[in-house]
């Protein structure tokens, strides 16, 4: 039976071991801005305006928000960021965070770029995952029609088949290169189609090992049941099932659409219900052979998963379980987990600065709106700065 490692997310020396004093000061600046929602929203709005009218704001962004939350503008720059994480035992997932134009040319270009992230990842021993969003590879309007029961015309059918071919190209590449690949969750009104595409890929590529993982947004009240049903189907058909539970990213949009179109709100009644189902998903996964990537910045859920692994005698270094956080966030969780022997992967977003603004806007919004998120990060950073000053005196 494996010995249960001792984990504390309060060990700041470990949490910020990778940060120089200058990097820590930058973090202090970034999170002090995020800690004030008005200033954060105003800053994002002014930055977007500056790009539109051609003001030279790129250097400022690269030294603040972009530099903190993104690995770089290119695959090569992001690999350098990943190498720094690897020095401390943390793995990385190169995540193209650019929203395309939504035409066939952009879908092909996105597919090729993600394919290149897989090729480059396979050359390392610290990037074992790839990731993609299905909407980056094909027209989501076709998925909406399919989920609502409409028939696609011949042109739409051809476009949908091209999207499926792009998905297959990336999943096959992950399989052939010895990697794993995550399929991101998206909006509920076409998520069923994404699920079907994910399970089709799993049945094809998860026969010998777990390659393809589907993502479950636990703020949906049906996600726990969907996860269980998907695993039972995988068992019946004889392939490995990979799941990445997250709390979710489209809640406000989901509620607004449900109200607009008059259907039942798919969102949990409150955060407590989301937290409950998230932890129940972890419990189910550990008890039922699911291959898991736990995407969480919640300290309690991460503690809970370490306890479950101990309970089910799962080696912390096993590839059954990966803990996952975003680059630039929750380093106290990531670095302390890996220090205790667990496998941790950071999403490392990248792309041209001006094209990553939607991603940075979401990070700013989430950090300033989630109760305690930015203030928790901010307090930890201030404590570490004070600790280093007292040590130097």
TARA-V209361 format. One record per residue. N is the residue number from 1. RES is the residue in three letters. SS is DSSP state (H for helix, E for strand, - for the rest). Layout:
n->N res->RES ss->SS
n->N res->RES ss->SS
This chain:
n->1 res->UNK ss->-
n->2 res->UNK ss->-
n->3 res->UNK ss->-
n->4 res->UNK ss->-
n->5 res->UNK ss->-
n->6 res->UNK ss->-
n->7 res->UNK ss->-
n->8 res->UNK ss->-
n->9 res->UNK ss->-
n->10 res->UNK ss->-
n->11 res->UNK ss->-
n->12 res->UNK ss->H
n->13 res->UNK ss->H
n->14 res->UNK ss->H
n->15 res->UNK ss->H
n->16 res->UNK ss->-
n->17 res->UNK ss->-
n->18 res->UNK ss->-
n->19 res->UNK ss->-
n->20 res->UNK ss->-
n->21 res->UNK ss->H
n->22 res->UNK ss->H
n->23 res->UNK ss->H
n->24 res->UNK ss->H
n->25 res->UNK ss->H
n->26 res->UNK ss->H
n->27 res->UNK ss->H
n->28 res->UNK ss->H
n->29 res->UNK ss->H
n->30 res->UNK ss->H
n->31 res->UNK ss->H
n->32 res->UNK ss->H
n->33 res->UNK ss->H
n->34 res->UNK ss->H
n->35 res->UNK ss->-
n->36 res->UNK ss->-
n->37 res->UNK ss->H
n->38 res->UNK ss->H
n->39 res->UNK ss->H
n->40 res->UNK ss->H
n->41 res->UNK ss->H
n->42 res->UNK ss->H
n->43 res->UNK ss->H
n->44 res->UNK ss->H
n->45 res->UNK ss->H
n->46 res->UNK ss->H
n->47 res->UNK ss->H
n->48 res->UNK ss->H
n->49 res->UNK ss->H
n->50 res->UNK ss->H
n->51 res->UNK ss->H
n->52 res->UNK ss->H
n->53 res->UNK ss->H
n->54 res->UNK ss->-
n->55 res->UNK ss->-
n->56 res->UNK ss->-
n->57 res->UNK ss->-
n->58 res->UNK ss->H
n->59 res->UNK ss->H
n->60 res->UNK ss->H
n->61 res->UNK ss->H
n->62 res->UNK ss->H
n->63 res->UNK ss->-
n->64 res->UNK ss->-
n->65 res->UNK ss->H
n->66 res->UNK ss->H
n->67 res->UNK ss->H
n->68 res->UNK ss->H
n->69 res->UNK ss->H
n->70 res->UNK ss->E
n->71 res->UNK ss->E
n->72 res->UNK ss->E
n->73 res->UNK ss->-
n->74 res->UNK ss->-
n->75 res->UNK ss->H
n->76 res->UNK ss->H
n->77 res->UNK ss->H
n->78 res->UNK ss->H
n->79 res->UNK ss->H
n->80 res->UNK ss->H
n->81 res->UNK ss->H
n->82 res->UNK ss->H
n->83 res->UNK ss->H
n->84 res->UNK ss->H
n->85 res->UNK ss->H
n->86 res->UNK ss->H
n->87 res->UNK ss->-
n->88 res->UNK ss->-
n->89 res->UNK ss->-
n->90 res->UNK ss->-
n->91 res->UNK ss->E
n->92 res->UNK ss->E
n->93 res->UNK ss->E
n->94 res->UNK ss->E
n->95 res->UNK ss->E
n->96 res->UNK ss->E
n->97 res->UNK ss->-
n->98 res->UNK ss->-
n->99 res->UNK ss->-
n->100 res->UNK ss->-
n->101 res->UNK ss->-
n->102 res->UNK ss->-
n->103 res->UNK ss->-
n->104 res->UNK ss->H
n->105 res->UNK ss->H
n->106 res->UNK ss->H
n->107 res->UNK ss->H
n->108 res->UNK ss->H
n->109 res->UNK ss->H
n->110 res->UNK ss->H
n->111 res->UNK ss->H
n->112 res->UNK ss->H
n->113 res->UNK ss->H
n->114 res->UNK ss->H
n->115 res->UNK ss->H
n->116 res->UNK ss->H
n->117 res->UNK ss->H
n->118 res->UNK ss->H
n->119 res->UNK ss->H
n->120 res->UNK ss->H
n->121 res->UNK ss->H
n->122 res->UNK ss->-
n->123 res->UNK ss->-
n->124 res->UNK ss->-
n->125 res->UNK ss->-
n->126 res->UNK ss->-
n->127 res->UNK ss->-
n->128 res->UNK ss->-
n->129 res->UNK ss->E
n->130 res->UNK ss->E
n->131 res->UNK ss->E
n->132 res->UNK ss->E
n->133 res->UNK ss->-
n->134 res->UNK ss->H
n->135 res->UNK ss->H
n->136 res->UNK ss->H
n->137 res->UNK ss->-
n->138 res->UNK ss->-
n->139 res->UNK ss->-
n->140 res->UNK ss->H
n->141 res->UNK ss->H
n->142 res->UNK ss->H
n->143 res->UNK ss->H
n->144 res->UNK ss->H
n->145 res->UNK ss->H
n->146 res->UNK ss->H
n->147 res->UNK ss->H
n->148 res->UNK ss->-
n->149 res->UNK ss->-
n->150 res->UNK ss->-
n->151 res->UNK ss->-
n->152 res->UNK ss->-
n->153 res->UNK ss->-
n->154 res->UNK ss->H
n->155 res->UNK ss->H
n->156 res->UNK ss->H
n->157 res->UNK ss->H
n->158 res->UNK ss->H
n->159 res->UNK ss->H
n->160 res->UNK ss->H
n->161 res->UNK ss->H
n->162 res->UNK ss->H
n->163 res->UNK ss->H
n->164 res->UNK ss->H
n->165 res->UNK ss->H
n->166 res->UNK ss->H
n->167 res->UNK ss->H
n->168 res->UNK ss->H
n->169 res->UNK ss->H
n->170 res->UNK ss->H
n->171 res->UNK ss->H
n->172 res->UNK ss->H
n->173 res->UNK ss->H
n->174 res->UNK ss->H
n->175 res->UNK ss->H
n->176 res->UNK ss->H
n->177 res->UNK ss->H
n->178 res->UNK ss->-
n->179 res->UNK ss->-
n->180 res->UNK ss->E
n->181 res->UNK ss->E
n->182 res->UNK ss->E
n->183 res->UNK ss->E
n->184 res->UNK ss->-
n->185 res->UNK ss->-
n->186 res->UNK ss->-
n->187 res->UNK ss->-
n->188 res->UNK ss->H
n->189 res->UNK ss->H
n->190 res->UNK ss->H
n->191 res->UNK ss->H
n->192 res->UNK ss->H
n->193 res->UNK ss->H
n->194 res->UNK ss->H
n->195 res->UNK ss->H
n->196 res->UNK ss->H
n->197 res->UNK ss->H
n->198 res->UNK ss->H
n->199 res->UNK ss->H
n->200 res->UNK ss->H
n->201 res->UNK ss->H
n->202 res->UNK ss->H
n->203 res->UNK ss->H
n->204 res->UNK ss->H
n->205 res->UNK ss->H
n->206 res->UNK ss->-
n->207 res->UNK ss->-
n->208 res->UNK ss->-
n->209 res->UNK ss->-
n->210 res->UNK ss->-
n->211 res->UNK ss->-
n->212 res->UNK ss->E
n->213 res->UNK ss->E
n->214 res->UNK ss->E
n->215 res->UNK ss->E
n->216 res->UNK ss->E
n->217 res->UNK ss->E
n->218 res->UNK ss->-
n->219 res->UNK ss->-
n->220 res->UNK ss->E
n->221 res->UNK ss->-
n->222 res->UNK ss->-
n->223 res->UNK ss->H
n->224 res->UNK ss->H
n->225 res->UNK ss->H
n->226 res->UNK ss->H
n->227 res->UNK ss->H
n->228 res->UNK ss->H
n->229 res->UNK ss->H
n->230 res->UNK ss->H
n->231 res->UNK ss->H
n->232 res->UNK ss->H
n->233 res->UNK ss->H
n->234 res->UNK ss->H
n->235 res->UNK ss->H
n->236 res->UNK ss->H
n->237 res->UNK ss->H
n->238 res->UNK ss->-
n->239 res->UNK ss->-
n->240 res->UNK ss->-
n->241 res->UNK ss->-
n->242 res->UNK ss->E
n->243 res->UNK ss->E
n->244 res->UNK ss->E
n->245 res->UNK ss->E
n->246 res->UNK ss->E
n->247 res->UNK ss->-
n->248 res->UNK ss->-
n->249 res->UNK ss->-
n->250 res->UNK ss->-
n->251 res->UNK ss->H
n->252 res->UNK ss->H
n->253 res->UNK ss->H
n->254 res->UNK ss->H
n->255 res->UNK ss->H
n->256 res->UNK ss->H
n->257 res->UNK ss->H
n->258 res->UNK ss->H
n->259 res->UNK ss->H
n->260 res->UNK ss->H
n->261 res->UNK ss->H
n->262 res->UNK ss->-
n->263 res->UNK ss->-
n->264 res->UNK ss->-
n->265 res->UNK ss->-
n->266 res->UNK ss->-
n->267 res->UNK ss->E
n->268 res->UNK ss->-
n->269 res->UNK ss->-
n->270 res->UNK ss->-
n->271 res->UNK ss->H
n->272 res->UNK ss->H
n->273 res->UNK ss->H
n->274 res->UNK ss->H
n->275 res->UNK ss->H
n->276 res->UNK ss->H
n->277 res->UNK ss->H
n->278 res->UNK ss->H
n->279 res->UNK ss->H
n->280 res->UNK ss->H
n->281 res->UNK ss->H
n->282 res->UNK ss->H
n->283 res->UNK ss->H
n->284 res->UNK ss->H
n->285 res->UNK ss->H
n->286 res->UNK ss->H
n->287 res->UNK ss->H
n->288 res->UNK ss->-
n->289 res->UNK ss->-
n->290 res->UNK ss->-
n->291 res->UNK ss->E
n->292 res->UNK ss->E
n->293 res->UNK ss->E
n->294 res->UNK ss->E
n->295 res->UNK ss->E
n->296 res->UNK ss->-
n->297 res->UNK ss->-
n->298 res->UNK ss->-
n->299 res->UNK ss->H
n->300 res->UNK ss->H
n->301 res->UNK ss->H
n->302 res->UNK ss->H
n->303 res->UNK ss->H
n->304 res->UNK ss->H
n->305 res->UNK ss->H
n->306 res->UNK ss->H
n->307 res->UNK ss->H
n->308 res->UNK ss->H
n->309 res->UNK ss->H
n->310 res->UNK ss->H
n->311 res->UNK ss->H
n->312 res->UNK ss->-
n->313 res->UNK ss->-
n->314 res->UNK ss->-
n->315 res->UNK ss->-
n->316 res->UNK ss->-
n->317 res->UNK ss->-
n->318 res->UNK ss->-
n->319 res->UNK ss->-
n->320 res->UNK ss->-
n->321 res->UNK ss->E
n->322 res->UNK ss->E
n->323 res->UNK ss->E
n->324 res->UNK ss->E
n->325 res->UNK ss->E
n->326 res->UNK ss->E
n->327 res->UNK ss->-
n->328 res->UNK ss->-
n->329 res->UNK ss->-
n->330 res->UNK ss->-
n->331 res->UNK ss->H
n->332 res->UNK ss->H
n->333 res->UNK ss->H
n->334 res->UNK ss->H
n->335 res->UNK ss->H
n->336 res->UNK ss->H
n->337 res->UNK ss->H
n->338 res->UNK ss->H
n->339 res->UNK ss->H
n->340 res->UNK ss->-
n->341 res->UNK ss->-
n->342 res->UNK ss->-
n->343 res->UNK ss->-
n->344 res->UNK ss->E
n->345 res->UNK ss->E
n->346 res->UNK ss->E
n->347 res->UNK ss->E
n->348 res->UNK ss->E
n->349 res->UNK ss->E
n->350 res->UNK ss->E
n->351 res->UNK ss->-
n->352 res->UNK ss->-
n->353 res->UNK ss->H
n->354 res->UNK ss->H
n->355 res->UNK ss->H
n->356 res->UNK ss->-
n->357 res->UNK ss->H
n->358 res->UNK ss->H
n->359 res->UNK ss->H
n->360 res->UNK ss->H
n->361 res->UNK ss->H
n->362 res->UNK ss->H
n->363 res->UNK ss->H
n->364 res->UNK ss->H
n->365 res->UNK ss->H
n->366 res->UNK ss->H
n->367 res->UNK ss->H
n->368 res->UNK ss->H
n->369 res->UNK ss->H
n->370 res->UNK ss->-
n->371 res->UNK ss->-
n->372 res->UNK ss->-
n->373 res->UNK ss->H
n->374 res->UNK ss->H
n->375 res->UNK ss->H
n->376 res->UNK ss->H
n->377 res->UNK ss->H
n->378 res->UNK ss->H
n->379 res->UNK ss->H
n->380 res->UNK ss->H
n->381 res->UNK ss->H
n->382 res->UNK ss->H
n->383 res->UNK ss->H
n->384 res->UNK ss->H
n->385 res->UNK ss->H
n->386 res->UNK ss->H
n->387 res->UNK ss->H
n->388 res->UNK ss->H
n->389 res->UNK ss->H
n->390 res->UNK ss->H
n->391 res->UNK ss->H
n->392 res->UNK ss->H
n->393 res->UNK ss->-
